[in-house]
Amino acid sequence: MAVQVPLADVYRMTLDQYHQMIESGGFDADARVELIGGLIVAMSPNTAAHENVIAWLDEWLGARADLTRYQVRTQSALTLTDSEPEPDVLMFERDALRPYHPGTAALVIEVCVSSHRRDLREKPPLYAAAGVVDYWVIDVDGREAWTHRDPGPKGYATVERLSGADELTAAALAQGVRVTDVLAAAG
């Protein structure tokens, strides 16, 4: 049952407060949470299809990214102004500023099964404001993908919905990948 919480009863926290909670053991070791807009929110549980696509993307990027310039990570945090999302896959420049974690990325990928609203509505403005050049959302159940490009302070100027043989591309990659190839990894 969903519980309505009056906004007056919601407290925002800073990145420093969030990290103090983490470092002091304020979260259970198995807690799956992230800081979004100063609020601690629960992350969706992983499914086998979700994990399979993440593993496939990690291998695919690892074989195609310029690893002398970029680092590829899975389920690792980005430190943004008042948020610390943990995208499924990210590729960032090795010399990126790191207030706690990298502060921006060349490519962020979210694989969604049940997190469509957060991945398609709440996270794009955060990533765009942080200068994330390319943001992909892979919708496993919908059998489609979304690309976000041209970041700015109000969000991404270019958003495309892709499916089938359409190709996902990123400025930091020499070659793209077909949506069907990514989704085939879901099993």
N, C-alpha and C positions, 0 to 999 in steps of 0.2 A: 504494500500500500504506500503510495506517495504521500509525503508529509509536506504541507505548505509551511514554510518558515518565513515569518515577517522579516522584511529587509532590515528593520531596526535591530533584529536579533542576530544578524550576520556580521562577523568581524573579518576585516581584511588583515592580511599580514604582509610584511615586507619580505624581500628575498633573504635578508639577514636573519629575521625571525624564523623563517622556514628552515634555513640551514642550521640554526641553533637547535631547532626541534629534531632535525635529522641527527646531528652530531651528539645530542644528549640522549638519544634512544627514545625519543618521543613517539616514534611509530613502531608498530609491530614489525618484525623482520620480514613478514610476508605481505605487508601493506602495499597495495598498488595504487598510489596516489600521485598527483602532479599538482603544481601550483598554476592556476589559470586566473589571471586578473586579480591576484591577491587572495584568491580563495583556494582552499585545498579541495580537490575534487577526486572522486574515485575513478580509476581507469577501468575500462571494460576488460572482462576476463579474456584470456587467449583461447582460441579454438585451434584444432589441429590445422585447419585450412589457413588460418591467420599465420600461424607459426611457419607452415610450409612456404607460403609466399614470401615472408620475411627472409627465411633462409635462402631461398632462390635468389631474391634481389641482392642480398649480401654477397653471394658468390658471383652473380652477374656483374655487379658494380666493382667488386674486387678485381675482376679480370679486365675491366675496361677503363677504370678511373686512372688518372695519372697519380700513382701512389707516392711519387716524389713530391707532389704539390698538395694532394688531398689525403685526408684520412676518412675511412668509411667506418661507421659504427651502427650497431643495432641497439634499439631500446635504450638510448642514452639521452641525457638531458641537454637542452639548450637553455642558457640563462638570458632571459629577455627582461625588459623593464620591470614589470611586476608579475612575471610569469616564469615558470620553469617547466614547460611541456617536455614530455619524453617521447619524441617521435619514434616510429618503428624502425626507420632507417634514415641516417643522415650522412651527408658528405660535406666536409668543411675543409677550408684551407688550413694547413698545418700551423700557420702562424696567426690564426684567428685569435682575437682578444678573448680572454677567458676570465670573466669576473668570478665565476665558479666553474662553469662549463663554457664551451664555445658560445659566443654571443650572436652568431649568425651562421649561415651555411650556404653553400652553393646549391644544394639539393636537399629537400626534406621529403620523405615519403611516409604517409600514413596508410596502413592497410586496414580497411574497416569492414567489420561484420555487423556490429551493433552500435557503432559510434559515429554514424553518418552526420548527425546534427552538429556534434562538436567538431568533427574533422572538416565539414564543408561550410559551417557558418561561424563558429567561434574561433577556430585556429587560423584561418587565412588572414584576418587583419593583424593578428599577433606576428605571424611570420613575415608578412609584407612590411610592417613597421620596422622589423629587425633587419630588413634588407635581404631576406632569403630569396635568391634569384629564381629558383624553380621549386614549386611545391606540387607534388603529385598525391592524389588520393586514389587508392586502388579499392574499388567496391567489389568485394568477392561475391556476395550474393546477387548484386545487380549486374554482374558480369560486364562492368564498365570501369572507366577511369576518368579522372578529372585532372587537368593540368592548370596551374596558376602561374602566370608570368607577369613581368613588368611591375615589380612591387613599388608601392608608394605609401605615404602616410595614411591614406584612406583605404588601403587594400590593394588588391591586384587589378591591374587594368585589363588583363587578358585572361579569361577563364574559358577552357574548352572541355567539352564532354566527349570522350573517345570510347570506341568499342571495337571488337573484332580485330581486323588487320590494321586499324589505325595505329600509328607509332607514337610512343612516348619519347620525347626528346628533352634534353637539358643543355643549357649553354656550356656547361663544364664537361660534357661528354662528346666524344667524336662520333658516336653512333647511338641510335635509338633502339627501342625494343617494342615489338608488337604487343598490344594489350592481350591478345589471345595467348601469347607465350608466357606472359606473367601469370595470367589466370590459370593456365594449365598446371602450374605448380601447386595450386590449392588442393589438388587430388580429386 
